C-alpha cells in the first residue's frame, strides 16, 4: 500500500490519522499515570531489589490506569497499521515526543529546558514534513 493509496470509506471515528493522535495521547496518559504510580510507591519495601523491580508500583491505581492506556494505544495502533504504511505511521506517531514533555510539565510540574524546547520544535517540524505531502495527496483524491 503506497502513501497515495486510499483506504475504504470509514466513519470519522475510525479514521487512521485520528487513531495516530489517539495512540499518541494514550501513550502520553499512560506515561503520566505510570510516573504518578511510581512516585506514589517509591521505596515502599525498603528493599533495593524489590524497589528496582517496581513490584510495589503494581499496588496503585495509577499504574493500572497506565497499563489500560497502553492497551488502548495498542488497539489504536493496530487499527492504524491496517491502513497506513508503517514507515509513515511510525514517524507520525512520534508526536508523542511532543505530548509527553508538555504533559509532564503541565501535570507533573517538570521543567522543560530551552534545549528540550528546541528538540520538541524539531520533532514538530519532522512530523509536519511527513504529514504535509500526505495531506496534499488526500486533498487531490
N, C-alpha and C positions, 0 to 999 in steps of 0.2 A: 504494500500500500504506500503510495507516494504522498508527499505533503499536499499535492493538488487533488488527491482522491477525496471525494466527499463521502461522508457517512450517511446511512439512511436517515430519513426524517425522523427525528426523535422529539419527544416532548422537551420543553425548555429545561426541566429539572434533570434530564438525562444527558444534557449537552456535555461532551467530554471536557471541553475547556472550563466549564463551570466546575466539573469534578476535579480538575487540576488544582483550582483555587481551594475547593473544599478539602482536598487531601492535604494541601499545604497548611491550611488553617487548623485542621485536626491534628497534624503533627505539632504545630505550634502550641495548641491547647494541651496536647499530651506532654510536651517538654515542660511547660509551666507547671502542670499538675505533678509531674514526677519530681521536679525540683522542690515544690512545696512539701511533698511527701517525704522526700529525702531529708529536707531540713527539719521537718517535724519529728523525725525519728533518729536524728543523728546521735550516735553513741548511746543508744538505749541499752545495749547489752554490756557495755563497758568491756567488751572482748574484741581485741583488734581483728581477729579472724572473722567473727560473725559480723562486725561492723563493716569490714571491707567487702563482704559478700552482699550486703544490702538486705539481708533477710528481714531485719526489723522493719524496713520500709513497707513490706507487704502487709503490715498491720494497720495501714492508714488508708482512708477512703481516697485521698489524693492520688495515691499510686494506682489504685484500682480504676479510678477515673481516667488516669493517664493511659492505662492499658486499654480501656474501652475506646478512647480517642484514637489510639494507634490502630485498633481493629477497624474502626470506621474509616480511617485513612487508607488502610489496606484494601477495603472493599471499593472505595472510590478509585484507588489506583488501578485495581484490576479492571474496572469499567473503562478507565481512560485507555489502558493498553489494548482494549478491543478495537479502538477506533483511531488512535493516533500512533504514528511510528515512535518507537522507544527513544530514538535519538532526539526527537523534538520534545516529546513529553517529559523526558528526564531533565532536559535543560529548562523547560518552562516551570517545572515543579520546584526549581531552585529558588523561586520566590520565597520559599520558606526561610531562606537565609536572610531575608529582609524582615519577615514577620517575627521570627524568634527573637532577634535582638530588640525589636520595637516592643514586643510583648514583655520581654524581661525588664525593659526599662519602665514600662507602664505599670505592670502588675507586681514586679518584684523589686522595683526601685533600684535597679542595677545601672551603673554608669556606662554610657556609650562614649568611648573616646573619639576624638576627631578622626583618627586614623580608621577606626571601625566605621564611622560615618562615611568616609571615603570608600571603604570596601563595600558598604551597603549600596552606595551610589553606583559602583561598578557592576554589582550584581543586577541592579535595576536596569542599567544600560544593556547588559548582556541579555536579559530577558526581553527587553524591548527590541533589540536587534534580531532576536529569534522570532518573536511574535509578529513583528511588523509585516514581513513578507506573507505570513500565514493569513493575516487579516486582509491583505490586498488580494490574495488568491481567492478567499472565500467571498469577498465583495464582488468579484468578477463572475462568480458562479451563479 
